[in-house]
């Protein structure tokens, strides 16, 4: 019986170290990000929408996704801050090979 309690204690400690602590750190980092948002920051929402912050309220953010198109989203929906160059790199990819093959898809065979 004491050996079983020892194993149980080890499992609980491992759970706390491997699951709970990293999740708390991630939540704290997200709270700090949301608190530090400023007008003009380029961000991406947790749903994958890229935009520039045009206005801030207590619980919402006015996000300009295209010239003249402003969405109102919850502050908690902001996933991360992005830079102007990172935005294009993610869309095109660092080694975009779509131009090779003269218009042929990778699956088409000659």
N, C-alpha and C positions, 0 to 999 in steps of 0.2 A: 504493500500500500504506500509506504513512503517513497518508493521509486516512481510510482505512478504520479504522485503529487509533484515530484521533481520534474518529470517529463512535462506535465501540465504547465508548470511554472516556466520551463524553457520555451514551450510553445507560445505562451502568452507574451513573454519578453520578445521573442522573435517577431510576433505579430505587431507589437508596438513599434519595434525598431524598423521593420521593413514596410509596414503599411501606414500606420497612423502618423508617425513623425514626418515622412515626406509629404503626405497629404496636407498636413497642417502648414508646412513650409510653403507649399504651393498656394494654399488659400491665403496666407499672409502676403505673399508676393503679389497675388491678384488684387487684394485689398489695397496694397500700396500703389499699384498701377492705377487703379480706379481713382484713388484719392489724388494722384499727381497729374491727372489729365488737364490739359490746357487747350484753349481755343487755338486752332492752327495745327494741332498734332495730327499726323496721319496714323490711322489705326485700322485694324481689321476686327470685325465682330466674331463672336464664337460661331456664327453661322457662315462665316467666310465672306462677308461683304466688306470691301475696302472703301475707305472714305476719309474725309478731312473734317475735323470737329469745327463746327461753326457756332455752336452755342452750348452752354452748360447750365443745367438746372440741378436741383438737389438729387433727383432720382433719374433724370433723363439726359440724353445727349442729342443735339441736333447734328446729324452727320450728312455732309454733302458728298454724295456718291458720283455726281456728274454736275457740270455747270448748270445751276438752277434747280437741281433735284436734291431736296433735303429730306432725309428720313429722321424721324424721332425714335430713338432706341433707348432701352434701359441702360443705365451706367454699367450694371453688372454684365451686360451682354458684350462689352468690349473685351476682346480676347487678348490682344497685344498691340503694342505700338510698333509701327514699321517706319523705316526710312524711305525716302523717295527712290533710291536705287534698288532696295530690297524688293519693292513692289514689282518691278519689271523682271527681276531675276526669277522670282517665283512663278510668274506667268510663262515666261519663255524657257526657263530652265538654264542652267549654266552652260550646257553643251547641247544646244538645240539642233538636232540633226534632221529636222523635217525638210530642209532644203536639198538634201542629197537624194539621188535616185530619180531626178527629173520628173517629179510629180507622181511617181509610183508609190503606192503604199507599201509598207514592209511586208505585208501578207501576199501581195500579188506576185505571181511567178511569171517569168518571161515565156 
